[in-house]
């Protein structure tokens, strides 16, 4: 199998020749550390994962970018390469001592709602998609190509601020419904346009939980979020992966009504992965769960091997698994460890293929 066949076989619930390997996003600092050179930043993000704008501004670009450098993907032996055209958000940002921006809540309120709605980019502008189209043409066949998006959960939380959003769900649910519905209709058109570019799959980054559980109840998701975002999800004609940190068990069946093919990142300690594999391994491709806090940062070579072996032992049997990070590959990790992880994965996943994906 080639990389495209390997990824698509796993994400569709099958058993490829060996465990696929993919990262959804690698921070530019880590890309530079892996390559040993500076990579120019052409887009100058206010934050590195989404275009942002202030009340009254027009967000005229989707800030297209590759989710990692193709040279990094080749060096690590990744099976997938990503591009991102993320949903614009309206966060409250604070400049840190390190010169980066941190989220400090949201700016979207009932008073700023009208300005925000007017500020979303015009999706009829073909210029928004030219870089994505060129990306697909450039790398088609070498990698399974994905587009990194945000369906609407995370943009709503970011734009309002998590605590404020949770409060509005109870005190002013109609306001939240209008925001989510606006995102949903905007994403419906955005996804329809993306489907014409030729990506092999989509990867939607939509955090809505932490390790203690979801930010919303099953009823709140069913009443407010799912109906508003389902039309957008139904426009996805390729397989797609849903990303959210945290414990999703209480609402996973609700989320699956959106039709996703895979679940990422399987945050360590958040869910019982043996139970998840047993209950959902035939329904979802599981994607993760290499620990970013220790294994990617300061683990020894032996600890790296133990982490990869545990991922394989727990999740790789019977296929429908892609080994990946447990969040993304952020600036806080050690580039040398990422290289060591990739080198061991290339050995370990071949062993598992030889053993026929049976439980070790």
Protein Blocks (a to p, Z undefined) as FASTA:
>chain_A
ZZklmmmmmmnopacfbdcdddfbdcfklmmmmnopacddfklpabfkbccddehiacfb
ghiadfbdfklmmmnopabdcddddddddddddddfkopacdebjfbdfklmmmmmmmpc
cfklmklmmmmmmmmmmmgojaccdddddfklmmmmmmnopklmmmmmmmmmmlmmmmmm
mmmmmmmmmmmmmmmnopabdcddddfbdfkbcfbdfklmmmmmmmmmmmmmmmpmbdcd
dddedjfklmmmmmmmnopabdcehighkacfklmmmmmmmmpccedjddfklmmmmpcf
klmmmmmmmmmmmmmggpjiacddfkbacfkbcfklmmmmmmmmmmmmmmmmmnoopaZZ
